[in-house]
Amino acid sequence: MKNIATTLLLATAAASAGADGLKSLESFMKGTQRGRADFIQTVTSPAKDGQTARTQSSSGSFAFQRPGRFKFVYKKPFEQTIVADGQTLWIYDVDLNQVTRRAQAQALGSTPAALLASAPDLSALQSEFTLEAVPDQDGLHWVQASPRTPDGQLKSVRVGFAGEQLATLDILDGLGQRSVIRFTGMQANVALPANTFQFKPPAGADVVQQ
């Protein structure tokens, strides 16, 4: 009886923890319409042909405004800017002096960006992702999101919250590569400059349409 009671208690606690994650996600979607933060991203590629897994870290700043606008500025080790302005997704590689542009509606459907900025509310997000309760871990509330229409590029995303504040994205793609983005200094609903999500290709840059 003691073991059964303990098992039931743990199961109830796990369900409650997952519910906290879903509640945090819903509160984030409702209450945080824009924000900015710094981030550190760690990408781990799976081991191949007997080699050990490879890990690469980068850092930069992030801003978003719902619906449909966000900006990642990578500063180290390589400079890159990714901007979604509501119509177009721009990717600027500084070293290559190359800009890639794509129609935003085609590029962002079932991607981690939809969790942050593309979906206007939780019901819209649920049309793109199946959301599952995940037990608390590392002091955070977690939700796992899986694309409703798998395309091989994205397998799942775990979203971690400190209370109602976005803290971590843990992304697993279809090839087994894992990307963990940890946000720090998140400022919610702060005023952002009017040109935050505007992008103009630098003079002389090669512009590629996809």
C-alpha positions as CSV (number, residue, x, y, z in Angstrom):
1,M,0.0,0.0,0.0
2,K,2.8,2.4,0.8
3,N,4.4,1.9,-2.6
4,I,1.1,2.4,-4.4
5,A,0.5,5.6,-2.4
6,T,3.9,6.9,-3.1
7,T,3.5,6.2,-6.8
8,L,0.1,8.0,-6.9
9,L,1.7,10.9,-5.1
10,L,4.5,11.2,-7.5
11,A,2.2,10.9,-10.5
12,T,0.0,13.6,-9.1
13,A,3.0,15.9,-8.5
14,A,4.2,15.3,-12.0
15,A,0.8,16.1,-13.5
16,S,0.6,19.3,-11.4
17,A,4.1,20.3,-12.5
18,G,3.2,19.9,-16.1
19,A,0.0,21.9,-15.5
20,D,2.2,24.7,-14.1
21,G,4.2,24.6,-17.4
22,L,1.0,24.9,-19.5
23,K,-0.2,27.7,-17.2
24,S,3.1,29.5,-17.6
25,L,2.9,29.2,-21.4
26,E,-0.7,30.5,-21.4
27,S,0.2,33.4,-19.1
28,F,3.2,34.2,-21.3
29,M,1.1,34.2,-24.5
30,K,-1.6,36.4,-22.9
31,G,0.6,38.8,-20.8
32,T,3.8,39.3,-22.8
33,Q,3.2,40.9,-26.1
34,R,6.8,42.1,-26.7
35,G,10.2,41.9,-24.9
36,R,13.9,41.7,-25.2
37,A,16.7,39.6,-23.7
38,D,20.3,38.4,-24.1
39,F,20.9,34.7,-24.9
40,I,23.5,32.0,-25.0
41,Q,22.9,29.2,-27.5
42,T,24.5,25.8,-27.4
43,V,24.2,23.5,-30.4
44,T,25.2,19.8,-30.0
45,S,25.5,17.7,-33.1
46,P,25.1,13.9,-32.7
47,A,28.2,11.7,-32.9
48,K,28.9,10.2,-36.3
49,D,31.2,7.4,-37.5
50,G,32.7,6.9,-34.1
51,Q,33.4,10.5,-33.5
52,T,32.3,12.3,-30.3
53,A,29.4,14.8,-30.4
54,R,30.4,18.3,-31.4
55,T,29.2,21.3,-29.4
56,Q,29.3,25.0,-30.5
57,S,28.2,28.0,-28.5
58,S,27.1,31.4,-29.6
59,S,25.6,34.5,-27.9
60,G,23.7,37.7,-28.7
61,S,20.5,39.6,-28.2
62,F,16.9,38.9,-28.9
63,A,13.7,40.9,-29.2
64,F,10.1,40.1,-30.2
65,Q,6.7,41.6,-30.7
66,R,3.6,39.6,-31.1
67,P,2.3,38.8,-33.6
68,G,5.0,37.9,-36.1
69,R,8.0,40.0,-35.4
70,F,11.3,39.0,-33.9
71,K,15.0,39.7,-34.1
72,F,18.1,37.6,-33.2
73,V,21.4,39.3,-33.3
74,Y,24.3,36.9,-33.0
75,K,27.5,38.6,-31.9
76,K,29.9,35.7,-31.0
77,P,31.6,33.8,-32.4
78,F,30.2,34.8,-35.8
79,E,28.0,37.8,-36.6
80,Q,24.6,37.1,-38.0
81,T,21.2,38.8,-37.9
82,I,17.8,37.2,-38.3
83,V,14.8,39.4,-38.6
84,A,11.1,38.7,-39.1
85,D,9.3,41.9,-40.0
86,G,5.8,40.4,-40.3
87,Q,6.0,39.7,-44.0
88,T,9.6,38.7,-44.7
89,L,12.2,36.6,-42.9
90,W,15.7,38.1,-43.4
91,I,19.0,36.3,-42.6
92,Y,22.1,38.4,-42.8
93,D,25.5,36.6,-42.6
94,V,28.1,39.3,-42.0
95,D,31.2,37.3,-42.9
96,L,29.7,36.2,-46.3
97,N,28.1,39.6,-46.8
98,Q,25.0,37.7,-47.9
99,V,21.3,38.3,-47.2
100,T,18.7,35.5,-47.6
101,R,15.1,36.5,-47.7
102,R,12.0,34.2,-47.5
103,A,8.3,34.8,-47.3
104,Q,7.6,34.7,-43.6
105,A,4.4,32.7,-43.8
106,Q,6.1,29.9,-45.5
107,A,9.2,29.9,-43.2
108,L,7.8,30.0,-39.7
109,G,4.7,27.8,-39.4
110,S,5.9,25.0,-37.1
111,T,9.2,26.5,-35.9
112,P,10.4,27.6,-32.4
113,A,9.8,31.2,-33.5
114,A,6.1,30.5,-33.6
115,L,6.3,29.7,-29.9
116,L,7.8,33.1,-29.2
117,A,6.3,35.5,-31.6
118,S,4.3,34.2,-34.5
119,A,1.2,32.9,-32.8
120,P,-1.0,35.6,-31.4
121,D,-2.5,33.4,-28.6
122,L,-2.5,29.9,-27.2
123,S,-5.3,28.6,-29.4
124,A,-3.4,29.7,-32.5
125,L,-0.3,28.0,-31.2
126,Q,-2.2,24.8,-30.6
127,S,-3.2,24.7,-34.2
128,E,0.4,24.3,-35.1
129,F,1.7,22.2,-32.1
130,T,0.6,19.5,-29.8
131,L,1.4,20.8,-26.3
132,E,2.2,18.3,-23.6
133,A,2.7,18.6,-19.8
134,V,6.3,18.0,-18.7
135,P,7.5,17.8,-15.1
136,D,9.5,20.6,-13.6
137,Q,13.3,20.4,-14.0
138,D,16.2,22.6,-13.1
139,G,13.9,25.0,-11.2
140,L,11.8,25.7,-14.3
141,H,8.2,24.8,-15.5
142,W,8.3,23.0,-18.8
143,V,6.1,22.4,-21.8
144,Q,6.9,20.1,-24.8
145,A,5.6,21.2,-28.2
146,S,5.6,18.9,-31.2
147,P,4.6,20.0,-34.7
148,R,1.2,18.7,-35.8
149,T,2.5,18.4,-39.3
150,P,6.0,16.8,-39.1
151,D,8.3,17.9,-41.9
152,G,11.5,16.3,-40.7
153,Q,13.2,19.6,-39.8
154,L,11.8,19.9,-36.3
155,K,11.1,17.0,-33.9
156,S,10.2,18.8,-30.7
157,V,10.7,21.9,-28.6
158,R,10.8,22.0,-24.8
159,V,10.0,25.5,-23.4
160,G,11.1,26.4,-19.9
161,F,9.6,29.1,-17.8
162,A,10.7,30.8,-14.5
163,G,7.2,31.6,-13.3
164,E,5.7,33.4,-16.3
165,Q,9.0,34.5,-17.7
166,L,10.5,32.7,-20.7
167,A,13.8,31.2,-19.7
168,T,14.9,28.4,-22.1
169,L,14.2,26.8,-25.5
170,D,15.4,23.2,-25.9
171,I,15.1,22.3,-29.6
172,L,15.6,18.9,-31.2
173,D,15.6,18.6,-34.9
174,G,14.9,15.7,-37.2
175,L,18.6,14.9,-37.6
176,G,19.2,14.6,-33.8
177,Q,20.8,18.0,-33.4
178,R,20.0,19.7,-30.2
179,S,20.0,23.5,-29.7
180,V,19.5,25.0,-26.3
181,I,18.9,28.7,-26.0
182,R,19.0,30.2,-22.5
183,F,17.6,33.8,-22.1
184,T,18.9,36.2,-19.5
185,G,17.8,39.6,-18.5
186,M,14.4,39.2,-20.0
187,Q,12.4,42.5,-20.1
188,A,8.7,42.0,-20.8
189,N,6.4,44.6,-22.4
190,V,9.2,47.2,-22.6
191,A,9.0,49.9,-25.3
192,L,11.0,48.9,-28.4
193,P,12.4,51.4,-31.0
194,A,10.1,51.7,-34.0
195,N,12.8,50.3,-36.3
196,T,13.6,47.2,-34.2
197,F,12.1,44.8,-36.8
198,Q,13.0,46.7,-39.9
199,F,15.8,45.4,-42.1
200,K,17.5,46.8,-45.2
201,P,20.2,44.8,-46.9
202,P,23.6,46.5,-46.5
203,A,25.0,48.1,-49.7
204,G,27.0,45.6,-51.7
205,A,25.5,42.6,-50.0
206,D,24.4,39.6,-52.1
207,V,20.7,39.1,-51.7
208,V,19.3,35.6,-52.3
209,Q,15.5,35.0,-52.6
210,Q,14.2,31.6,-51.4
